[in-house]
Amino acid sequence: MNHRLLWLACLAAVSFSCPATAEDGYDLWLRYRAADTREYSALTSGVRELVTVSGSETLKVAQGELARGISGLVGAPVAQVAAPTQSGAVLLGTPRSSPLLAGLPLALDRAGSEGYVIRSVIVNGHAATVIAGNSDVGVLYGAFHFLRLIQTRQALTGLDVVSRPRTQLRILDHWDNLDRHVERGYSGQSIWDWHRLPGWLEPRYTDYARACASIGVNGSVLTNVNANATSLTPAYLEKAAALAGVFRPYGVRVYLTARFSAPIELGGLKTADPLDPAVRAWWKAKVDEIYRYIPDFGGFLVKANSEGQPGPQDYKRNHADGANMLAEALAPHDGIVMWRAFVYSSEKTEDRARQAYSEFVPLDGKFADNVLVQVKNGPIDFQPREPFSPLFGAMPKTPLMMEFQITKEYLGFATHLAYLAPLYEEVLDADTMVAGKGSTVAKVIDGALHGYKLTGMAGVANIGSDRNWSGSHFDQANWFAFGRLAWDPDASSQAIAEDWVRMTFSNDPAFVKPVVDMMMGSREAVVDYMTPLGLAHLMGTGHHYGPAPWVGDLSRPEWNPAYYHRADASGIGFERGPGGSNATAQYSPKVAARYADPKKTPENLLLWFHHVSWDRRMTSGRTLWEELVHRYDHGVEAVRQMRRTWDTQSGRVDPERFAQVAAFLAIQEQEAKWWRDACIAYFQSLSKRPLPPGAEPPAHSLEYYQSLKFPYAPGRG
Ligand code: GCU
């Protein structure tokens, strides 16, 4: 080989081994890059060999993941043996699957049906780690937990980990249409390639299921809540069945959305009245058919009589009538119905924030046993900050399931860095006080408070065909955090962020601390530069991109930002106390008393609950108007600080991911400034107050901001 060829060969070798080329985010947090064993000696002594297990596909998957993970992290293939031959063996399985486990002190009664234990034990005289569950899927969850211990550089000795999920249904809701458009999706197209299913099974489907299992997600609603009846036709059921086949070993069940009018559209019936015997028979036959395709089908998610979707009220029936009809068809197969409480109507003049409670609370106790009512975290719609929905705690006889949004419809799409676990945590930790102090929302949804027989948490997925799945590297953290909080609603958002950063980027303390701090403050930054002090829904019409607080002429009042902020010459905010819509009365008495009184309402929700004067004195000593400007400035400044933090990390992360995060933060700063300037320009046109000393005037006129149009903003409904 001449010198030139030799050089080219070397160059090729270097570029193929260069980590930067592989660091496109596809591996998510399951990025098993070799650890520096000098820095982390536990790895070499703790995982010398993997004891093989035989049994179900799920156990094979668990073993395969451990082999893949350990080999990657150690930097060499891990030995696979039939029984421990030395200290440092890893064993996995259930007592039934493995005779080696049967005699060990596992104390599996602590693990429940889906949980696991990870224990340091002695097997045949050798120190070993055992990962065990009462079910195969429990073992799989345990395998992922064990890998996480390594990925986050935990000690591998003296282990006695026990973990079991606090909710039964941990579900991703994909708002994916059959043409692959994702409603409110900012990460490419739907990952479900319906056209090529069932013939072609993308490897990505397996990686999706792996990622879900790694965080305990056990269900996937494949289709949009704004449902298309076509997804219930045989051709599409065959496609859904193919996906279910890929997901099954990972413990992920498939669910579909049910369009309420499907009996008319598909069945040729004249009505979809839930009390009509022919309609009931149609659904029964349809459900039986679905189970012939997908024997472990999970059930239906339903959006009915909401935003133009058909539903039981079209026939003067109520939500319970509708849900129970579907529940009856599903019950023989152990399927469930997740019936959404996201309802509001253009005919009603009642404050939108009150409507779900008004419609659903009278139905408490009227739903069949296999129905959950799925409630968005706040009373309106996934805003950067809302109080918790008053439904939590108000329906003791109906299992209420949490619905969070993981995709950032109202928090800057995929380009803004906003770690959402603090938002989720704030809601889960909120105290409904319905049964005294400590009646948190977490205790409502995990069933502790009312003894619900069914429990669950759903997250509207942020997953798409983009190589990095979520549209941005940091948005992967929101998928991860959702799963971890669905498993344990009391988990700490900070600890989850730390795990994620270590698994996804680096264990370097000089990286972990500042980046976790940046994530922890990021959601509050968005609140400040978009909707501070309890404001809500100031986003652009339809697409929700950018500020448009001035919009007030849309046909439905509650679609207008002006409906939410109610700013005028005297002040700003929606009066929801007893002198206004009295939405505060929907909370339990102590919470209601706090929210009803502007003096007691937390300032970060003040304008949600009260219309107050621009000159109101805030705890900072500033007037409300000054505080509003201050908050907007603070939000922009926080993004600038995030950029500075990230810039110091170049060199600690691969160039490819570093560059995209840096570029997105630059977009975020520009857009934060746009939000701040446009909102201040608009609110100042009403408050007529001067800007506080030192505050920068908006860069452009109000008319300029009002003239901006974004007909092609992504994710539209
Ligand atoms: C929001 C969102 C819609 C979605 C709806 C829902 O309003 O903008 O796209 O369909 O929520 O949750 O049903």
Boltz pocket constraint, residues with backbone or C-beta under 6 A from the ligand:
constraints:
  - pocket:
      binder: B
      contacts: [[A, 183], [A, 184], [A, 225], [A, 226], [A, 303], [A, 307], [A, 342], [A, 381], [A, 409], [A, 542], [A, 715], [A, 717]]
      max_distance: 6.0
